[in-house]
Amino acid sequence: MNTVELELQTASRLRAAYAGDPIEPFSAAFAGSVEAAYRIQNINTQHAVEVQGRSIVGRKIGLTSVAVQKQLGVDQPDFGVLFADMRIEDSRNDTVAGLLQPKIEAEIAFGFSRDVTDADLDVDGLVACIDWIAPALEVVDSRIVDWRIGIVETIADNASSGRFVIGSKTAISSESDVVDCEMQLYDGDRVVSSGSGAACLGNPFIATLWLARKMVKVGRPIRAGELVLSGALGPMVKVQKGHTYRATVGGFGTVSVSFDAPAALP
């Protein structure tokens, strides 16, 4: 089997895993090639848009923790695609159906009001393209057995994406402190994860700048109206059926979601 056939087969296996069982790791078949991993991701992105009729609403950044990068043997983040049908409305009760091994993490989301087409963009130029900022929850998931992922698996698997929740939006300004803001993620009344903006590559703007430049270089720039999940502000935790998760991000508000929570009594 040649490389093209192997990439197509792996993409197909990943698609099938969404409705079935996780698959075994496959990085060895591609000799750890990040380029091959992105080609597999692109195959499935194209299939989602052209065959399934899904619409792209933004991008997500993964591997924004230096510790996780070292664990996977990489020196940069990765990215995946956000589709409209991945979004859960804030404070709603969702279902774990359709998720295989879900975990949840708190992030900062940015909404763009301008196309980002400059590959040499700086932070000030990036901020000028951003309309709003919001606390967010990302439900990450893996189609790989027991989360036994390397860099190839997570990229090919759309950066281990699942679903996402966007909290109340605030207009961005020079007062928006995305570095020192503190995050706490609650499972019910219990804090299960904490961190700050500095956990995201030292600065969520820097992580988003990396993405913006990368997307220009690969010919798929961030467009006005799209959003970006900039990366985790603290450790992810396992999603439990029947539980409610709420994150507070200092200065930017709260965001929450429940999973298969019991219906309230009349």
Secondary structure, 3 states (H helix, E strand, C coil): CCHHHHHHHHHHHHHHHHCCCCECCCHHHHCCCHHHHHHHHHHHHHHHHHCCCCCEEEEEEECCCHHHHHHHCCCCCEEEEEEHHHEECCCEEECCCCCCCCEEEEEEEEEECCCCCCCCCCHHHHHHHEEEEEEEEEEECCCEHHHCCCHHHHHHCHHHCCEEEECCCEECCCCCCCCCCEEEEEECCEEEEEEEHHHCCCCHHHHHHHHHHHHHHCCCCCCCCCEEEEEECCCCEECCCCCEEEEEECCCEEEEEEECCCCCCC
